[in-house]
Amino acid sequence: MFKKITLRFLLTLSLAMSAQAEDVDAFTLYDWMESLSGDWVLSPAEEQTGTDSYKHEAVLPILESNATGISFKSIGRDSTIQEDLLPDSPKQMVTMYHCKDLECNMIKATHYCVKQNQPEFIANLAVSTKERIVFDCDMSTDICQSDEDHVHQIIHEISKNATHLKTSYLSWENKKAKENSSIYHFDRK
């Protein structure tokens, strides 16, 4: 009887340790972000499901001209990933992703927004996967705790074949989620 209990305990402990070993670390997440490198065009209007962000007067010319809608590139000798959303438009925004510390225990991001603020984010390693990368507003910063309208979460969802990207900039105001967040669908150029 004791052997069965010990064996069951060891099996449970082994399963728990192997599940923990599969947790996402910051280095892995950073590699996933790097896989987005390159230019992406806005998907056709009929593929912009669940959103009307593409209808904005500053976004429609990008959609209609098939110009780059979002791009990702490594800069600073691969120490930072620069995301450029809606380049050369009045709604252009940049988000910079980088390791929070020398050990790269966490990925941090700063979003330079058309709302004229710069919310900071921390990667949510617990929910991020290779197909869904999530950044949550850094609640240790003033903007994330404020009533000010700001982007509160960034989510990049990548198709299995890495040719389609859905990027969501979920906004908050007065400490509540807003209904009119910006969501865009892109195809790899």
C-alpha positions as CSV (number, residue, x, y, z in Angstrom):
1,M,0.0,0.0,0.0
2,F,2.8,2.4,0.9
3,K,4.6,1.7,-2.4
4,K,1.4,2.5,-4.3
5,I,1.0,5.9,-2.5
6,T,4.7,6.7,-3.0
7,L,4.6,5.7,-6.7
8,R,1.4,7.8,-7.2
9,F,3.0,10.8,-5.4
10,L,6.2,10.5,-7.5
11,L,4.2,10.2,-10.7
12,T,2.1,13.3,-9.8
13,L,5.2,15.2,-8.9
14,S,6.9,14.2,-12.2
15,L,3.9,15.3,-14.2
16,A,3.7,18.6,-12.3
17,M,7.4,19.2,-12.9
18,S,7.2,18.4,-16.6
19,A,4.2,20.7,-17.0
20,Q,6.2,23.5,-15.3
21,A,9.1,22.8,-17.6
22,E,6.8,23.6,-20.6
23,D,6.0,27.1,-19.2
24,V,7.0,30.0,-21.5
25,D,10.0,31.9,-20.5
26,A,10.9,35.4,-21.7
27,F,13.6,34.2,-24.1
28,T,11.1,31.9,-25.9
29,L,8.5,34.7,-26.0
30,Y,11.1,37.1,-27.5
31,D,11.9,34.5,-30.2
32,W,8.2,34.3,-31.0
33,M,8.1,38.1,-31.3
34,E,11.1,38.0,-33.7
35,S,9.2,35.5,-35.9
36,L,6.9,38.4,-36.8
37,S,9.7,40.3,-38.5
38,G,8.9,41.9,-41.8
39,D,6.0,43.8,-43.4
40,W,2.4,42.9,-43.1
41,V,-0.5,44.4,-45.1
42,L,-4.0,45.0,-43.9
43,S,-6.2,42.0,-44.8
44,P,-9.1,42.8,-47.2
45,A,-12.2,44.5,-45.7
46,E,-14.2,41.3,-45.7
47,E,-11.5,39.6,-43.6
48,Q,-11.5,42.4,-40.9
49,T,-13.9,40.3,-38.7
50,G,-15.0,41.6,-35.3
51,T,-13.8,45.1,-35.9
52,D,-14.4,48.3,-37.8
53,S,-11.0,49.8,-37.1
54,Y,-10.0,49.5,-40.7
55,K,-12.8,52.0,-41.6
56,H,-11.1,54.9,-40.0
57,E,-10.3,57.7,-42.5
58,A,-6.6,57.4,-41.7
59,V,-6.6,53.6,-42.2
60,L,-8.6,53.2,-45.4
61,P,-5.9,54.6,-47.7
62,I,-3.5,52.0,-46.3
63,L,-6.0,49.2,-46.9
64,E,-6.9,50.4,-50.4
65,S,-3.3,50.9,-51.5
66,N,-2.1,47.5,-50.1
67,A,0.7,49.4,-48.3
68,T,2.4,48.1,-45.1
69,G,-0.1,48.1,-42.2
70,I,2.3,46.9,-39.6
71,S,6.0,45.9,-39.5
72,F,8.3,44.3,-37.0
73,K,12.1,44.6,-37.0
74,S,14.9,43.9,-34.6
75,I,17.0,46.9,-33.7
76,G,19.9,47.7,-31.3
77,R,21.8,44.5,-32.2
78,D,18.7,42.4,-31.6
79,S,18.1,43.8,-28.2
80,T,14.7,45.4,-29.1
81,I,11.8,44.6,-31.4
82,Q,10.2,47.6,-33.0
83,E,6.6,47.4,-34.1
84,D,5.4,50.1,-36.4
85,L,1.6,50.2,-36.8
86,L,0.0,52.1,-39.7
87,P,3.3,53.7,-40.8
88,D,3.2,57.0,-42.6
89,S,-0.4,57.7,-41.5
90,P,-1.9,60.1,-39.0
91,K,-2.6,57.0,-36.8
92,Q,1.0,55.7,-36.8
93,M,2.1,54.2,-33.5
94,V,5.2,52.4,-32.4
95,T,5.6,49.8,-29.7
96,M,9.1,48.8,-28.5
97,Y,9.5,45.3,-27.0
98,H,12.7,44.5,-25.0
99,C,14.0,42.5,-22.0
100,K,13.2,44.1,-18.7
101,D,16.6,43.2,-17.2
102,L,19.9,41.7,-18.1
103,E,18.8,38.2,-17.3
104,C,15.7,38.7,-19.5
105,N,13.3,37.4,-16.9
106,M,10.5,39.4,-18.4
107,I,9.7,41.1,-21.7
108,K,8.6,44.8,-21.3
109,A,7.0,47.0,-24.0
110,T,6.2,50.7,-24.3
111,H,3.5,51.8,-26.7
112,Y,3.8,55.3,-28.2
113,C,0.2,56.0,-28.9
114,V,-1.8,58.5,-30.9
115,K,-3.7,59.1,-27.6
116,Q,-0.5,61.0,-26.7
117,N,0.4,58.7,-23.9
118,Q,2.9,55.9,-23.5
119,P,1.5,52.9,-21.5
120,E,4.0,50.3,-20.5
121,F,3.4,46.6,-20.7
122,I,4.7,43.3,-19.3
123,A,4.5,40.0,-21.2
124,N,1.9,37.7,-19.7
125,L,4.0,34.5,-19.8
126,A,1.2,32.4,-18.2
127,V,-1.2,32.8,-21.1
128,S,1.1,33.5,-24.1
129,T,1.7,30.8,-26.7
130,K,3.4,30.7,-30.0
131,E,0.1,31.5,-31.7
132,R,-1.1,34.1,-29.1
133,I,1.3,36.6,-27.5
134,V,-0.2,38.8,-24.7
135,F,1.1,41.9,-23.1
136,D,-0.7,43.4,-20.1
137,C,-0.5,47.0,-18.8
138,D,2.1,47.3,-16.2
139,M,0.0,48.1,-13.1
140,S,3.0,49.5,-11.3
141,T,2.8,52.5,-13.7
142,D,0.6,55.6,-13.2
143,I,-1.1,55.4,-16.6
144,C,-2.3,51.8,-16.2
145,Q,-4.0,52.7,-12.9
146,S,-5.4,56.0,-14.1
147,D,-8.8,57.0,-15.5
148,E,-7.1,58.2,-18.7
149,D,-8.0,56.6,-22.0
150,H,-5.1,54.2,-22.8
151,V,-4.2,50.9,-24.4
152,H,-4.4,48.4,-21.6
153,Q,-3.6,45.1,-23.4
154,I,-1.9,44.2,-26.6
155,I,-2.6,40.8,-28.2
156,H,-0.9,39.3,-31.3
157,E,-2.6,36.2,-32.6
158,I,-0.7,34.4,-35.4
159,S,-2.1,31.8,-37.7
160,K,-0.6,28.3,-37.6
161,N,1.1,28.9,-41.0
162,A,2.3,32.3,-39.8
163,T,0.8,34.2,-42.8
164,H,-2.1,35.9,-40.9
165,L,-1.9,38.2,-37.8
166,K,-4.7,39.6,-35.7
167,T,-3.5,42.4,-33.5
168,S,-5.7,43.9,-30.8
169,Y,-5.0,47.1,-28.8
170,L,-7.6,46.8,-26.1
171,S,-8.3,50.2,-24.5
172,W,-9.5,51.2,-21.0
173,E,-10.9,54.4,-19.7
174,N,-12.1,55.1,-16.1
175,K,-10.6,51.8,-15.1
176,K,-13.0,49.8,-17.4
177,A,-12.6,48.2,-20.8
178,K,-13.8,50.3,-23.7
179,E,-16.0,48.9,-26.5
180,N,-14.2,50.7,-29.3
181,S,-10.7,49.1,-29.1
182,S,-8.5,48.9,-32.2
183,I,-8.3,45.4,-33.8
184,Y,-6.6,44.8,-37.1
185,H,-6.1,41.8,-39.3
186,F,-2.9,41.6,-41.4
187,D,-1.4,39.2,-44.0
188,R,2.3,38.7,-44.4
189,K,3.6,40.7,-47.4
